[in-house]
Structure formats: structure tokens, C-alpha cells
Amino acid sequence: MMNDLRFALYAIKKNIANSTELRTSFALTVLGMAINNVSFLVIWIFFIQSVGEINGWRAIDILALDGFVALSYGITFSIFVGIKLLPQYVADGVFDRFLLSPKNVLLRVATSAFHASAVGDFVFGVACFGIYAWVVDIHITQLMILFLLTINATVMFFVVSVLIYSASFYFTDAYSVTYSLFDLFMTPTLFHGGLFHGTMRFIFTFLIPSLVIGALPTEILASVSVVHMLVLMGITAVWFAGAMWFFRHSIKRYESANFMTFGR
């Protein structure tokens, strides 16, 4: 296990080094994505200022929501973006080389690439949390809860990504299927948490865990509820175990795609 982790850290380091060779391009990509994310923040803040609080959600809570979502997305799809490339790997037969590797297959796939634009999401998330902490005058307990909830949200985001992109082993047109599934999961994470209640809140917590990424952590952070945080971590642990089993089961369906051709 330690060897796998050391290899993953080495792969991440090499991927980052390769991506930052063109420093100006890298910086502009990161900055562009961070600026792009501001539009979502502005829209929701103006919405709340226009209609007032909804189920206890204030304008400042949108900062925390965007912080959780942007950080979990930024971490997962920067250093672990290889999992998003799984449909391409399977379709092109590139997945063969991961199966032949003595390293952990999932870690090997996840750390096979690096995406610079997702770093912009990470920077945006850090900025959101910085402004949130300054405005609400966050105390040490909230800071610890914030840290733990960010880890939990990132793990859940990675877990759901593994589940979604493992569908590549089951469908011929994996690109369309995984894109639709990811969109179904991702879109509710960006929505105002006060809009979900009753049946919709149950569905997007337990069946499609979109609220576990941003809305629920934001509410827990505001209420400083350790009990609710532990429940949220329990939900993530269950999904984690399920995702690892599903990935191991899914790769058994893979059939080597040898694209040998005779050229002139």
C-alpha cells in the first residue's frame, strides 16, 4: 500500500512538473478558470439579495458552498483527472497498460494525467473560504470542521467520479453515458441548498449524493454540528466502499482492444 502511495505522489509530481513547463500558459489557464467561476457566485448572491433568505440560507453561505464544490472539483480533476479519461482509455485500448502495471490499478489510472484548468477551481475555492472566514469571523472549531468537511467532500467527489466513469466498461458509447451521468450529479451541487427539501433532499443526499459535496457541508459549518458531520462522513464511507467494489468488479468486463494495423 505504501509503495502504491509513493508511486502516486511521484506520478502527481511529474504531471505537475510537465504542466508547468510553459508557466505563462499555465498561469493564464488557472486565472481564466478562476474568473469564470466568479460568474456563478455573483448570480446566486444577487438572487439571494433579491428574494431574501431561503430556508435559512444567506448570501454568505453561497461562498462556502462554492468553496466546497470548487475545492473538491479542483483537487479531483487536477491531480486525479485520469479517472475522467477512463472512457478514452477503454475505447482506445490504453487501459491495457494499467492492467499490466504492478501498481494499484485505480491509483495508476487516476494519477495518469494532470489538468491545469482545475487548479483554477482550487484557487477559486480557497479564495471563497478566505472571504467567508473573514466575513463570519470564523473560530477555531469551525476552522477544524471546515478542514474535515473539505476532505470529506473531496473524497466523495472522487468516489462518485469513480462510479460514474466505471460505466465505461459497460457501454459502447461511454463518452455520452458518462457525460450525462456526471452532469446529473454535478449540476445540483452548484444550486442553492435551501431549494432542496423533503423528497428532493433525500434523493440528492442518499441516491445521488450531490448535496454531500457542498450544500450539507455548508449547513453543518454554519450550525457547527459535529454529529451531522460524523453522519456525513459515514455516508461517504459507505459510498467509498461501494465505489471500490464496483471498480474492481467493472474492470473484469474489460476486453483488450488491440488496434494493430498494417501501414504503408
N, C-alpha and C positions, 0 to 999 in steps of 0.2 A: 504493500500500500504506500509506504513512504517513497519507494522508488518511482511509483506512478506519479505521486505529487511532485517530486523533484523534477521529473521529466516534464510535467505540465507547466511548472514555473519556468523551466528552461525554454519551452516552446513559446510561452507568452512573452518572455523577454526577447527572444529572437524576432517574433512577429512585430512587436512594438518597435524594435530597432529598425527593421526593414521599412515600416510605415513612416518613420520619422526621418528617413534619409533626405527626403525633399521637405525641409522644415517649413518653408513658406506655404506650400500646398497643404501640408498637414494642419498648420495653424489656421489657414483660411477655411478649411473644411470644418474644423472644430467650431470656429467662430460662427460660421454660417448656420450650422445646425442649432447652436445655442440661441441665435437670434430668431430663427424660425420657430422655436418652441415658445418664445415670448408671446406670439400671437394667440395661442391657446389660453395662456394665463390672462391676458388682457380681456379676452372675450368673456371669460367666466367671472372675472372681477366686476366688469361693467354690468353683467347680468345680475349678479347679487346686489349690487348697488341700486339697480333699477327696481327689483322686485322685493328686496329685503331678505332677511334670514329665512331659510327653508329647513325645517326640522333641526334647528339649532346650528346650521352651517353658516359661518360668517365668511366675508371676503378673504380674511387672513387664512382661513382653513384651506383655501384653494392653493395657497403657496405650499403648504405641507403636502397636499395631495399631489401636486405636480412634482414636488421634491422626491416623494417616494417612487412615483412612476418613472420619472426621468433617471433616477439613480439606478433602479433595478434594471431598466431597459439599457442604460448606458453601460453598466458593468457586464451584463449578459451578452449583449450584441457588439461589444468591443473585443474583449479578450476571449469570449466563448462563442463567437459568431459562427464557428464551424458547424454548430448544430443546426443553424439556419440554412446552411449549404447542403444539408443531408439529401434533399431531393435531387440536387445536381450530382452529388457523389454517387447515389444509387443509379440514376439514369445513365451516367457516363461510365459506370463500372469502376470508378475511382475507389469505391468502398472496399475493393479487394485488398488494397494495401493496408487498410486499417485492421482488417481481419488477420492479416499476416504478421502484424506487429505484436511483439510480446507484451506491450503495454496495455493498460486498461482501454478497451475499445471506445467507450464513451468519452473519457478524458482526451484520448487521442483525436477523436473527431472534433470535439468541442474546441480544442486549442489549435486546430489546424490552420486557422486564419485569424486576421485581426481587421476590424473595421474602424477607420479613423473617425467617421462622422458620428458614431455612437459616443465617442469621447465628448462631443459637444453636448449630448444629452446629460452625461455625467457632470460636466461643468455647470450646466443649467440647473441640475438638481441640487448641487452644492450651494449655488447662489440662492436658490429658493429657500433652502433650510437656513442659510445665513440671515436672510432678511426676516424669515419667520421667527427665528430665535431672538433677533434684535427687537422686533415689534412686540412680541408677547413677553419679553424678558424671561426667557426660559431658565428654569432652575436645574440643579444637578440631577434630580430624579428624572425629570423629563428628558434631559440630555442622554441619560443611560437608556431610558425606554426608547428614545429616538434611534439610538445606535442599534439596539437589538431588533427593533421593528424594521429597520433598513436591511439588516442581514436577512431577516425572515422574508421580507418582500422580494429580495433578490433571489433567494433560494426558490421561492415559489414561482417566480418568473422563469427561472431556468428549468424547473421541474415541468411546468406547463409547456414550455418550448420543446423539451424532450418528448413529451407525449404527442404534441401536435406533429412534429417533424418525423416522428417514428412512423407516421402514417405513410411515409414514402415507400415503405416495404409492402404496402397493401394495395396501392393504386398505380395504374399505369400513368395517369396524368397527375403525378404527385404535386406538381407546381401549383395547379389550380386548387386542389383539395387543401393543401397545407396553407395556402394564402387565405382561403376562405375561413378555415378554422382559426387561424391566428387573428384575423380581423374580427371574428366573433368574440374572441377572448379579449383582444386589446381595446376595442372601442369603448366598452363600459368602464374600463379603468380610468379613462380621461373625463368621465362625466361627474358632475356634482353629486356627492354622496347622499345629499338629502333627498334626491329624487327617487332613491330606491327604498322601498318599504314593503312589508308583507311578503307575498309570494315572490316578487321580483328580487327582493333582498335574499331570500332563501336560495333561489336559483343561482344568483351570481355570487353566492358565497360557497355553497357546497357542490353544486353541479358544474358550474363554470366559475372558477374562483377569481373572477376579475376584481371583486371588492377587496380581496385579501391583499392585493398589491398596493392600493392607495387609500380607498375610502375608509375601510375599517382601521388601518393603522393611524390615519388622521384623527378619527374619533377617539381611539384609545389614547393617543398622545395628548389630546385636549382634556380628556377626563382623568388621565393618569391612572388608568385601571390596569394593575398588574395581573389580576385574574383573567381579564379579557385578553391580555397579551399572551398569557400562557395557553389559553384556549386556541388562539390564532396559531401559535406555534405547533400545537397538537394537530390542527388541521393540515398544516404544511408538512408535518412529519408523515402523516397518512398518505398524502399525495406524493411525497418523495418516494416512499416505499413502493407505491403503485407504479410510479414512473420508471423506477429502476427495473422492476419486474417486467413491465411492458416492453421496455427497450431490449432487454435480454431475450425475451420471447420473440420480438419482432425481427431481430437480425437472423433468426433461424429460417425466415422466409426468403432471405436474400439468395439470389442465384447469380453467380458470377457473370458479368456482361463483358465478354471478350470481343472487342471491336477491331480485331486484326483484319487488315485489308491489304490487297496487293496493289501497290502503286507502280507508276512507270518512272 
